[in-house]
Amino acid sequence: MKISHKRKVQFKLNKRVKATSPARQRPVKTQPVAAAKPAPAAAPAAAASISVSLTPKQQQVLDIVQANPEGINPKGIGLAAGQEDSKAASWATGALKKLTEEGVVERVQVASNKVIYKAC
């Protein structure tokens, strides 16, 4: 690659970075929002909306975790779903991460490198 071409590419990249820097953007005016009071009937509605937004894979993983109340590791979830032994843990990890963020599944650290998942 020629040096002049490298310089042009670097110049374009730097130009693009400068244009998108936050210092050049206009500040957005925000209005203070009043604190919303939690409604007691909102909890069941939130649980229903979570189950609606799950993909089939996430729903399958959730069913497997709920079937094991004592907890189950990612490899066990993958094997219960019918995955190969070598791919079982990595297959379940993505869905477990999403379910943990949603608060449907609880992640429990058993040992320094051992984790099990339980339904909330």
C-alpha positions in Angstrom: 0.0 0.0 0.0 1.4 3.4 -0.9 2.1 5.9 1.8 0.0 8.6 0.1 -3.0 6.2 0.2 -2.4 5.5 3.9 -2.3 9.2 4.6 -5.6 9.8 2.8 -7.3 7.0 4.6 -6.0 8.3 8.0 -7.1 11.8 7.2 -10.6 10.7 6.3 -10.8 8.6 9.5 -9.6 11.5 11.6 -12.0 13.9 9.9 -14.9 11.6 10.6 -14.0 11.2 14.3 -13.7 15.0 14.7 -17.1 15.5 13.2 -18.8 13.1 15.6 -17.0 14.2 18.7 -19.4 15.2 21.5 -17.8 18.7 21.8 -19.2 19.7 18.4 -22.7 18.5 19.1 -25.3 20.8 20.5 -26.3 20.1 24.1 -29.7 18.6 24.6 -32.0 20.4 27.1 -33.7 17.9 29.4 -36.6 18.5 31.7 -36.6 17.0 35.1 -39.0 14.0 35.3 -41.1 13.4 38.4 -40.5 10.1 40.2 -43.1 7.6 39.2 -44.9 5.7 42.0 -44.7 1.9 41.5 -48.2 0.4 41.0 -48.8 -2.9 42.8 -50.7 -4.3 39.7 -47.7 -3.5 37.4 -45.7 -6.5 38.5 -47.8 -9.2 36.9 -48.1 -7.1 33.7 -44.3 -6.8 33.6 -43.9 -10.6 33.9 -46.3 -11.2 31.1 -44.5 -8.7 28.8 -41.2 -10.4 29.5 -42.4 -13.8 28.4 -43.9 -12.2 25.2 -40.6 -10.7 24.2 -38.6 -13.9 24.5 -37.3 -15.8 21.5 -38.1 -19.5 21.1 -34.5 -20.4 22.2 -34.8 -18.1 25.3 -38.2 -19.7 26.1 -36.7 -23.2 25.8 -33.8 -22.3 28.1 -36.3 -20.7 30.6 -38.4 -23.8 30.6 -35.3 -26.0 31.3 -34.2 -23.7 34.2 -37.7 -23.7 35.7 -37.8 -27.5 35.5 -34.7 -27.6 37.7 -35.5 -25.7 40.9 -32.2 -26.6 42.6 -30.3 -24.9 39.8 -28.5 -26.0 36.6 -25.3 -25.1 34.8 -25.1 -23.9 31.2 -23.8 -27.2 29.9 -26.6 -29.1 31.6 -29.1 -26.7 29.9 -27.6 -27.3 26.5 -27.5 -31.0 26.9 -31.2 -31.0 28.1 -32.0 -29.0 24.9 -30.4 -31.7 22.8 -27.1 -30.0 21.8 -23.8 -31.7 21.3 -21.5 -32.2 24.3 -18.9 -29.7 23.0 -21.4 -27.0 22.0 -23.8 -27.3 24.9 -22.5 -24.5 27.2 -21.9 -21.9 24.5 -25.4 -22.6 23.0 -27.1 -21.7 26.3 -24.9 -18.8 27.3 -26.4 -16.1 25.0 -30.0 -16.9 26.1 -29.0 -17.0 29.8 -27.3 -13.6 29.6 -30.5 -12.0 28.2 -32.7 -13.8 30.8 -30.4 -12.7 33.6 -30.7 -9.0 32.4 -34.5 -9.3 32.3 -34.5 -10.6 35.9 -36.2 -13.9 35.0 -33.3 -16.1 35.9 -30.8 -15.7 38.8 -27.1 -16.3 38.4 -25.5 -18.0 41.4 -21.7 -18.3 41.7 -21.0 -21.7 43.4 -17.2 -21.8 43.2 -14.6 -19.5 41.7 -15.4 -20.7 38.2 -18.7 -22.6 38.6 -22.0 -21.0 38.0 -25.6 -22.3 38.2 -28.8 -20.6 37.1 -32.1 -20.7 39.1 -35.5 -19.3 38.2 -36.6 -16.3 40.2 
